[in-house]
Amino acid sequence: MRKIQSFVKRSGRLSKAQVIGLYKLWPIYGVSLTENQLNFGELFLNSHDVTLEVGFGNGDSLLEMAIQQPKQNFLGIEVYEAGIGRLINEVNKRQLSNLKIIKEDAVEVLQNHISDDSLSKFQLFFPDPWHKKRHHKRRIIQTSFLDILTKK
């Protein structure tokens, strides 16, 4: 049985800059998941607190927070490649070391790759565009998601 996801993966055109960001800069700022849980100390090379933002869109607010709070680590999860490519280029332009990006399903990441009691903040802006009743099953804010999140 196929798992119900809280997002629909749209594919649009990527600019040349977004493609470069996605493929050339990914090894620096992107996080490729393995079977293991993430080790934030190894990922960021420091022990600062970690803020997780899900669905950062084009990344403007996440970028601004990373600039304004250099002693805080930021981990953004997004599935839309255009936003990821744009943000990765901006992070590179500013040479930020406190922001990393994951391109996966946030529920999967939280369930299987983030240790309990490891996040200091969680951010999810404009979470549920699924306004029709028949689509409520796709909403990310559900009891099961909150149960996972409260442990992190």
N, C-alpha and C positions, 0 to 999 in steps of 0.2 A: 504494500500500500504506500502511496506517495504521501510524503509529509506536507502539511499545509504550511505555506510560508507567509510571512507578514509583508512581503514585498513582491512586486512583479518586476522582473529584470528587463528594463527597456534598453534597447540598443539604438543609439543615435550615432551621428558622425562625430568622430573625435578630431580635434585640430591637430596639426603637426606637433605643436608644443605639448599637447596632452599625451600623444603617443610617445613622445620622447620621455616625458615624465613617467608614464606607466612602465615603460620597458627599460630605459637606461638608468633611471634613478630609483627604481623599485628596490634593488638590492641594498640601497643606503637607508631609505625611509620606509619601505614596506616590510611587513611581517608575513612571512610564509609559514603557515602552521604545520606542525608535525603532530605525531600522536601524543607528545608530551605537553604538559602544561607550560605556559609561558613563565619565564623567569625574568621579572622586571629589572632586577639588578644587572643581569647580563644584557638585556635588551637596551636599556638606557645608559648603562655603565655608571650608574649612581644609585643611591638609595632614597631618592626623593619620592614623595607621595605620587600616586597615579590617579588621574582623572580619566574616566572612560566616557566617550561620547558616541552614541549610536545614531547613525543617519545624519552625518554632518553636511550633506548636500554639496554645495560648492566649497565649503570649508572656511568661509570668512570668519565666523565667530570662533571656531577652533583655532585658527591661525592667530587671531588677535589675542586670545587667551594665552597661547604659547609664547607670544612675544612679550606680553605684559607680566607673565609669571615664569621667569626662567628657572626658578627653583621648584617648579611643579612639572611632573611628566604628564604628557597627554597621549592617549591612545584613541584613535578614531576608527570606527567601523562603518564602512559604507560599501554598497554593492554597485553603485553607478560609476562607471569608469571615467566619464567626463569630469565629474567632481573630484575623483581621486587624482586624475592627471593634473588638473588645475592646482589642487592643494599641494601636491608633491613638488610642482615647479615653484610655487611660492615659498615653501619650506626650504627648498634648495637655494633659492635666491637670497634668503635671509640667513642661511647656514644654521638653522635651528637644530639642536640635538635633543630637544625635549618633546618632540612630536613624532609619533610613528603611526602607520596606517595599516589596517587589516581589511582585505577585500573578501569578506565571507558573511554568512548569515550570523547575525548577532546572537541569536538564541543558541546556536551551535557553539559559538566561541565561548559564551558565558558558561554553558553546560560543561564543556569538555576541555577548555584551554586556559581558564582563569581560576587560580586557586582561591579557596575560601579566605575571607578576611584580608584580601590583598588590594582592594580599591579604596581610595579615600573619598572619591566623588563619582557620581554617575549622572550623565546628562542625556536627556532625550527630548528634543524640542519638536513640537508638532507631530506626535507619534502616530495618530490613527486616521488616515485619510479614507478609511473604509466606512462610509456613512450608511450604506444600505444594510438592512438587517441580514440579508443572505450572505454578506461579506464579513459580518462580525467575527467569524471564526478566524479571519486573517489578522485581526488586530494584535499588535505586539503586546499591548498592556492587557494582560490576562492574569488570573490568579497563579497559574503555573509559572509564568515568566517572573512574576513578583516573588514567588517562592525561591526561585533560583537566584534572583538578584539580591535578596536580603542576606544571603550567605556570602556574598562577594565583597 
